């Protein structure tokens, strides 16, 4: 029977080696898997993390392995290209850093075995991802195993297949379940198919020589997402040789352009978050407990759905989502830039995503791409590749729908938008450009113009660190602005039932090494929870107030103690109907709020202890009156190569600290694009400036040049500032 040997411990690792060694090196250092070589430099800013080849080496003796007739090396994640050498011979290679792949090493197995992985995250033009706003960690960052099986076994090599495919179709009170398997060297051997329920009782069973079996589960217990994530298990035994199994859920769903997501005949709004997998100090080399903590936090906030951005995630995470009832959007890393030489890689990665994840009831849509710009030189190629991916998905999986995340400036009538079954947009109105109030009207307009196309939002958010502001505004990176922003977005998005899904960007802060924003380089800080998972920002509780049934009350701005105003605004979030606020033991009154957001005006004198009470729940904080603003709360954005005192300011005229919207209003869009073209490159066009117009010129330059790795010098910035000084602004 099948046995799996984990090979995670004690690998020799080198970033300095230049070739595959012939024997175990004596001067490499030891690491355990999972491992990435970018856990530090991929998170510290500068966009200069190491992207190149590294090597892992290990020896194993056959005598220490189970006796078997066939041996397969299994790699669950090696980013982004890897080749494996066994006793000096290359036995396999793989392009794509987020999926499982296997190599048959039976014929090269010796009494003593020397294994070397050459893993490479270099910049290339044929493997995705290459250009995106997150760090592409290199390494053997998931488990490596040896699968030991008899000569007769279930398929292991086809796109990392689990060897079993379960298709449940709900039919009224029953479910028709088709189980299909793939075998190797199993002619004439019997297959025993068994379905058991969550308690382990046998529901159906048959023995046959066919590699496909069909069953009817009467009065089926349906998978009802978070309400009741009930799972069955399908097991297939190949006589006394090999066994495979898969958990599955029986559910039906419809995505309706007017009523959103409908699960098992009932409306089930998909309101949730997106997730990147990495962590502070660990990168993407995560342990099971890290994935479990992420799921627990997402469950706590009350989300019903997760967009797993922007690649295939760990199988354990999908398993947890099956168990917890979280509805998933799963996608491949076809992102940002269309690579003409990467089309085959998108096909390969989509096949791997579907083959390896087909059995997960939590997955309802396959994502084709993220923010691929459909306008420009590769427009026809982009459309053709999306059509091929869409057709491939429907050929491989006739039970699920397709979707994609479109970049905000993409015209809503572009033919590219209508390729998938559903579509969502990434918008950052009120952060990069436009105003917060833009969202609702934008989606209403789309829905009116495209009444038969389900529309959702796949990204929206703004950054928050440890800065604070009593009068928050876009670009201050304050926790208060993030809270105000998400309050508005919750009201706008959650009340429009036609939106098939909403995915906040992002559940957690994550690494984007090229970023230099908000006073801490190397991260995207749009998360509701910090990168280390230690602090839940106030916006986390805004969502919890709307989505969670767990009673609570939360006082906002706990870190904002020193305040200059005589009367300060205090915000409380709760999913209970009434909140009472006390200041130094004196009640300031009770308030009700249908939107779960409670606002109080509090006299700010001396030091005040605040206590918010809702039912039997309470929360506390402290504020203190000060005469001068506390500089620890205020971000002074200096830019990559300029100090604030370098910027020449002329009253009544623009400079690098002027918002783009003011410059456009005064100089016009064409002139603004011309001025910024030397620094912003392709972003210095009407659509790009429109997305950035809520930013100052300096902030826009920092954001774009950081993400695109475009060099900027102090001289370039000073020259631009001199030109801006000639533009009068109100």
Secondary structure, DSSP 8 states (H G I E B T S, - for coil): --EEEE--S-EEEESS--S--SS--SSSEEE-SS--TTTTTTTSSSS----SEEEEEEEEEGGGS---SEEEEEES-EESEEEEEETTEEEEEEE-SSS-EEEE-GGG--SEEEEEEEEE----SSSS-SSSSS----EE-S-EEEEEE-SSEE--SGGG--SEEEEEEEETTEEEEEEEE-EES-TT--EEEEEE-TTS-EEEEEEESSSEEEEEETT---B-GGG-B--EEEEEEETTTEEEEEEE----EEEETTTEEEETTEE---EEEEE---BTTTBT---HHHHHHHHHHHHHHT-SEEEE-SS---HHHHHHHHHHT-EEEEE---BSS--GGGHHHHHHHHHHHHHHHTT-TTEEEEEEEES---SSTTHHHHHHHHHHHHHHHHHH-SSSEEEEEEETTS-TT-GGGGSSSEEEEE--BTTTBS-TTHHHHHHHHHHHH-TTSEEEEEE------SB--TT--TTS-BHHHHHHHHHHHHHHHHT-TTEEEEEES-SB-EEEEEEEETTEEEEE---SB-TTS--B-HHHHHHHHHH--S--EEES-TT--EE--SEEEEEEEESSSEEEEEETTEEEEEEE-TTSEEEEEEE--SEEEEEEEETTEEEEEEEEE-SS--GGG-----TTT--GGGS---TTB--TTSBHHHHHHHH-HHHHHHHHHHHHGGG-SHHHHHHHTTSBHHHHHHHHHHHHT----HHHHHHHHHHHTTSB--
